[in-house]
Amino acid sequence: MDKLERLLNLTAALLDTDRFLSAEELRRRIGGYPQAKASFRRTFERDKEDLRNMGIPLRVESIAGSDPPIDGYRILRSEYAGRDLRLEPDELAALHLATSIVRLDGGETGLHKLGGASSSVEAAEVGHVPFNDNLATLIAAAAERRAVGFSYGGVARQVEPWRLSFSRGHWYLAGWDRRRDDQRLYRTDRISGAVEPLDGAVQPLGTPTDPTRLKGWELGDERPVTVRVAVDEDQAAYLHHLLGEDAEPHDETGTPTGVVTFEVRNREGFRSFILTFLEHAEVLAPQQARDDIVDWLEALT
């Protein structure tokens, strides 16, 4: 978890409480802090100072009933909301430009509440970020450390959200799948129906999968399968280029090998990868993956 994400989670936890929380409670809720007590204390003190420097009204009071007294922390929503912003025309124009070229689904933007959009600035839309109620529920669950339930691929899931990322035109949810007892990555537009909030998260925050670093055959929540693929000798260098760190080491002469082993979580992405090499690639193992490619190719003819 990077510092920005930790600060956002800390702010959300301090806002979403009706009592003062101790540093240890915040440590358990948020995750991402060092395990060593001294290191945690130093990091937490820096985070508090960062919040204050950003103008966030962090309140500190002794927790009722604690003996010896223990400091508790909280952000009051009434103080956090602050006063209405009064922006100058040129500042509104800059905001209008930003909201014009990248559009977020969901109706009226916050720009209107800041004084309206300036009609003097025109810009072509260069980006579109989809947004809906399910995403709002997932973001809230991740901030509040709560599990959610939803249907994905026709299967009921119970997931503890860790991170939501926007990549390649899609939102992805990384989190802990309770029923599979493992980390999984979901494309949120493939969720069927509504996302329902459940109970509090119990699995400690892990290192979320980053979809921007994954290849097509890794972008999925299917049970991972280790495959072995061979390509013609003259295709070996290109194979290593596509696989990157997943490729096996070069042979004793320094030449890329034509046989590689890697993990697949998305059969459709794996099929597209194999098709890249046409007749110059062969799936060696496991037999199930080999049969799947053969059946798929035969269905295309």
C-alpha positions as CSV (number, residue, x, y, z in Angstrom):
1,M,0.0,0.0,0.0
2,D,1.5,3.4,-1.0
3,K,1.4,6.5,1.2
4,L,-1.5,8.2,-0.7
5,E,-3.7,5.2,-0.4
6,R,-2.9,4.8,3.3
7,L,-3.8,8.5,3.9
8,L,-7.0,8.1,2.0
9,N,-7.9,5.0,4.0
10,L,-7.0,6.8,7.3
11,T,-9.2,9.8,6.4
12,A,-12.1,7.5,5.5
13,A,-11.7,5.6,8.8
14,L,-11.6,8.8,10.9
15,L,-14.7,10.1,9.2
16,D,-16.7,6.9,9.3
17,T,-16.9,6.6,13.1
18,D,-19.1,7.9,15.9
19,R,-16.3,7.8,18.5
20,F,-12.6,8.5,19.0
21,L,-10.4,5.7,17.7
22,S,-7.0,4.7,19.2
23,A,-3.9,4.4,17.0
24,E,-4.0,0.7,17.5
25,E,-7.6,0.5,16.3
26,L,-6.7,2.5,13.2
27,R,-3.7,0.3,12.6
28,R,-6.0,-2.8,12.5
29,R,-8.7,-1.1,10.4
30,I,-6.4,0.4,7.8
31,G,-3.5,-2.0,7.3
32,G,-0.4,-1.0,5.4
33,Y,1.5,0.2,8.5
34,P,4.8,-1.3,9.6
35,Q,4.5,-4.2,12.0
36,A,7.2,-3.0,14.4
37,K,5.7,-0.8,17.1
38,A,8.3,1.9,16.9
39,S,8.1,2.1,13.1
40,F,4.3,2.2,13.2
41,R,4.4,5.1,15.7
42,R,6.8,7.1,13.6
43,T,4.8,6.5,10.4
44,F,1.5,7.2,12.1
45,E,2.8,10.5,13.5
46,R,4.0,11.6,10.0
47,D,0.5,10.7,8.6
48,K,-1.2,12.8,11.3
49,E,1.0,15.7,10.4
50,D,0.4,15.2,6.7
51,L,-3.4,15.4,7.3
52,R,-3.0,18.6,9.3
53,N,-0.9,20.1,6.6
54,M,-3.6,19.4,4.1
55,G,-6.0,21.3,6.2
56,I,-8.0,18.3,7.5
57,P,-9.3,19.0,11.0
58,L,-8.0,16.0,13.0
59,R,-9.4,16.0,16.5
60,V,-7.5,14.4,19.4
61,E,-9.1,13.5,22.7
62,S,-8.6,11.0,25.5
63,I,-10.7,7.9,24.9
64,A,-13.4,7.7,27.6
65,G,-12.8,5.1,30.3
66,S,-9.1,4.5,29.3
67,D,-6.7,4.2,32.3
68,P,-4.0,5.3,31.8
69,P,-5.4,7.8,29.2
70,I,-5.2,6.8,25.6
71,D,-5.3,9.4,22.8
72,G,-8.2,8.9,20.4
73,Y,-8.6,10.4,16.9
74,R,-11.6,11.5,14.8
75,I,-12.6,13.8,12.0
76,L,-16.0,15.4,12.4
77,R,-17.9,15.6,9.1
78,S,-19.2,19.0,9.9
79,E,-15.7,20.4,10.2
80,Y,-14.3,18.3,7.3
81,A,-16.9,19.7,4.9
82,G,-15.7,23.2,5.5
83,R,-17.1,26.4,4.0
84,D,-18.3,26.9,0.4
85,L,-15.4,27.5,-2.0
86,R,-15.4,30.8,-3.9
87,L,-13.3,30.4,-7.0
88,E,-12.1,33.0,-9.4
89,P,-13.3,32.8,-13.1
90,D,-10.0,31.6,-14.3
91,E,-9.9,28.9,-11.7
92,L,-13.4,27.8,-12.7
93,A,-12.3,27.8,-16.3
94,A,-9.4,25.4,-15.5
95,L,-11.8,23.1,-13.6
96,H,-14.2,23.2,-16.6
97,L,-11.4,22.2,-18.9
98,A,-10.5,19.2,-16.8
99,T,-14.0,18.0,-16.4
100,S,-14.7,18.4,-20.1
101,I,-11.8,16.3,-21.4
102,V,-12.3,13.5,-18.9
103,R,-16.0,12.6,-18.3
104,L,-17.1,10.7,-15.2
105,D,-20.5,8.9,-15.5
106,G,-23.1,9.7,-12.8
107,G,-24.8,12.9,-13.8
108,E,-24.0,16.3,-12.3
109,T,-20.4,16.9,-11.3
110,G,-19.1,18.8,-8.3
111,L,-18.1,21.6,-10.7
112,H,-21.6,23.0,-10.7
113,K,-21.6,23.2,-6.9
114,L,-18.4,25.3,-7.1
115,G,-20.0,28.0,-9.2
116,G,-20.9,26.4,-12.5
117,A,-19.0,25.7,-15.7
118,S,-17.5,28.4,-17.8
119,S,-19.0,28.6,-21.2
120,S,-15.9,30.3,-22.6
121,V,-13.8,27.2,-22.6
122,E,-14.5,24.4,-25.1
123,A,-12.5,21.2,-25.2
124,A,-12.9,17.9,-27.0
125,E,-13.5,14.9,-24.7
126,V,-10.4,12.7,-24.6
127,G,-11.3,10.4,-21.8
128,H,-14.4,8.7,-20.4
129,V,-14.4,7.0,-17.0
130,P,-17.5,4.8,-16.3
131,F,-19.1,5.0,-12.9
132,N,-22.2,3.5,-11.3
133,D,-23.8,2.5,-8.0
134,N,-21.9,-0.7,-7.8
135,L,-18.6,1.1,-8.0
136,A,-19.7,3.5,-5.2
137,T,-20.6,0.6,-3.0
138,L,-17.2,-1.1,-3.7
139,I,-15.3,2.0,-3.0
140,A,-17.1,2.6,0.3
141,A,-16.6,-1.1,1.3
142,A,-12.9,-0.8,0.6
143,A,-12.6,2.4,2.7
144,E,-14.7,0.9,5.5
145,R,-13.0,-2.5,5.5
146,R,-16.3,-4.4,4.8
147,A,-17.0,-7.4,2.7
148,V,-19.4,-7.4,-0.2
149,G,-21.5,-10.0,-2.0
150,F,-22.2,-10.1,-5.8
151,S,-22.6,-12.5,-8.7
152,Y,-19.7,-13.0,-11.1
153,G,-19.7,-15.5,-13.9
154,G,-22.9,-16.9,-12.5
155,V,-21.3,-17.7,-9.2
156,A,-22.1,-16.0,-5.9
157,R,-19.0,-14.3,-4.4
158,Q,-18.1,-12.9,-1.0
159,V,-15.1,-10.6,-1.3
160,E,-13.2,-8.3,1.0
161,P,-12.2,-5.4,-1.3
162,W,-8.6,-4.2,-1.1
163,R,-8.3,-1.8,-4.1
164,L,-10.2,-0.6,-7.1
165,S,-8.1,0.4,-10.2
166,F,-9.1,1.8,-13.6
167,S,-7.0,0.4,-16.4
168,R,-7.5,-0.2,-20.2
169,G,-11.0,1.3,-20.1
170,H,-12.3,-0.9,-17.2
171,W,-12.5,-0.9,-13.4
172,Y,-10.9,-3.8,-11.6
173,L,-11.6,-5.0,-8.0
174,A,-8.7,-6.7,-6.2
175,G,-9.6,-8.4,-2.9
176,W,-9.8,-11.5,-0.8
177,D,-12.4,-14.1,-2.0
178,R,-13.7,-15.8,1.1
179,R,-15.1,-18.8,-0.7
180,R,-12.0,-19.5,-2.7
181,D,-9.7,-18.5,0.2
182,D,-7.4,-16.6,-2.1
183,Q,-6.8,-13.2,-3.6
184,R,-8.8,-12.6,-6.8
185,L,-9.1,-9.8,-9.4
186,Y,-12.6,-9.0,-10.9
187,R,-13.6,-6.7,-13.8
188,T,-16.4,-4.8,-12.3
189,D,-18.5,-4.4,-15.5
190,R,-18.9,-8.2,-15.4
191,I,-20.6,-8.2,-12.1
192,S,-24.3,-9.3,-12.4
193,G,-26.9,-7.4,-10.4
194,A,-26.3,-5.2,-7.4
195,V,-23.3,-5.4,-5.0
196,E,-24.5,-5.9,-1.5
197,P,-22.6,-4.8,1.6
198,L,-21.9,-7.6,4.1
199,D,-20.1,-7.8,7.5
200,G,-16.7,-6.4,8.5
201,A,-13.5,-7.7,6.8
202,V,-11.5,-10.3,8.7
203,Q,-8.6,-10.9,6.3
204,P,-5.6,-8.6,6.8
205,L,-4.9,-6.3,3.9
206,G,-2.5,-7.9,1.4
207,T,-0.7,-6.5,-1.6
208,P,-3.4,-6.0,-4.2
209,T,-3.0,-7.2,-7.7
210,D,-2.2,-4.3,-10.0
211,P,-4.1,-4.8,-13.4
212,T,-1.7,-2.4,-15.2
213,R,1.1,-4.9,-14.6
214,L,-0.8,-7.9,-15.8
215,K,-1.0,-9.5,-19.2
216,G,-4.2,-10.7,-20.9
217,W,-4.0,-14.3,-19.7
218,E,-3.5,-13.1,-16.1
219,L,-6.5,-10.7,-16.1
220,G,-9.1,-13.0,-14.6
221,D,-10.4,-14.7,-11.5
222,E,-10.3,-18.3,-12.8
223,R,-8.4,-20.9,-10.8
224,P,-4.7,-20.5,-11.9
225,V,-3.4,-23.1,-14.2
226,T,0.3,-23.6,-15.0
227,V,0.8,-24.1,-18.7
228,R,3.8,-25.2,-20.8
229,V,4.1,-23.8,-24.3
230,A,6.6,-24.4,-27.1
231,V,7.2,-22.2,-30.1
232,D,9.4,-22.6,-33.2
233,E,13.1,-21.6,-32.7
234,D,12.8,-18.4,-34.8
235,Q,9.9,-17.3,-32.6
236,A,11.6,-17.7,-29.2
237,A,12.9,-14.2,-28.9
238,Y,9.5,-12.7,-29.6
239,L,8.0,-15.2,-27.1
240,H,10.4,-13.9,-24.4
241,H,9.5,-10.3,-25.3
242,L,5.8,-10.9,-24.7
243,L,6.3,-12.8,-21.5
244,G,8.9,-10.6,-20.0
245,E,9.8,-11.8,-16.5
246,D,7.5,-14.8,-16.9
247,A,9.9,-16.3,-19.5
248,E,12.3,-19.0,-18.6
249,P,16.0,-18.3,-18.5
250,H,18.1,-18.4,-21.7
251,D,20.1,-21.5,-22.4
252,E,23.8,-22.0,-21.9
253,T,24.6,-20.1,-25.1
254,G,22.5,-17.1,-24.1
255,T,19.8,-17.9,-26.7
256,P,16.1,-17.6,-25.5
257,T,14.6,-21.0,-25.1
258,G,11.5,-21.9,-27.2
259,V,9.7,-23.7,-24.3
260,V,8.2,-21.6,-21.4
261,T,6.1,-22.3,-18.4
262,F,3.7,-19.6,-16.9
263,E,0.4,-19.2,-15.0
264,V,-2.9,-18.6,-16.7
265,R,-6.0,-17.1,-15.0
266,N,-7.9,-16.1,-18.1
267,R,-8.5,-18.7,-20.8
268,E,-9.7,-16.2,-23.4
269,G,-6.6,-14.1,-23.0
270,F,-4.4,-17.3,-23.2
271,R,-6.2,-18.3,-26.5
272,S,-5.4,-14.9,-28.0
273,F,-1.8,-15.2,-26.9
274,I,-1.5,-18.6,-28.6
275,L,-3.2,-17.4,-31.8
276,T,-0.5,-14.7,-32.1
277,F,2.0,-17.4,-33.2
278,L,-0.5,-19.2,-35.5
279,E,0.9,-22.7,-36.4
280,H,4.3,-21.9,-34.7
281,A,3.1,-22.5,-31.2
282,E,2.0,-25.7,-29.3
283,V,0.5,-26.1,-25.9
284,L,2.4,-29.0,-24.3
285,A,0.7,-29.2,-20.9
286,P,-1.5,-29.7,-19.1
287,Q,-3.7,-31.8,-21.3
288,Q,-6.8,-29.9,-20.3
289,A,-5.3,-26.6,-21.6
290,R,-4.2,-28.3,-24.7
291,D,-7.7,-29.8,-25.4
292,D,-9.3,-26.4,-24.7
293,I,-7.1,-24.8,-27.4
294,V,-7.8,-27.6,-29.9
295,D,-11.6,-27.5,-29.3
296,W,-11.6,-23.7,-29.6
297,L,-9.7,-23.7,-32.9
298,E,-11.9,-26.5,-34.3
299,A,-15.0,-24.5,-33.5
300,L,-13.6,-21.6,-35.5
301,T,-13.2,-23.6,-38.7
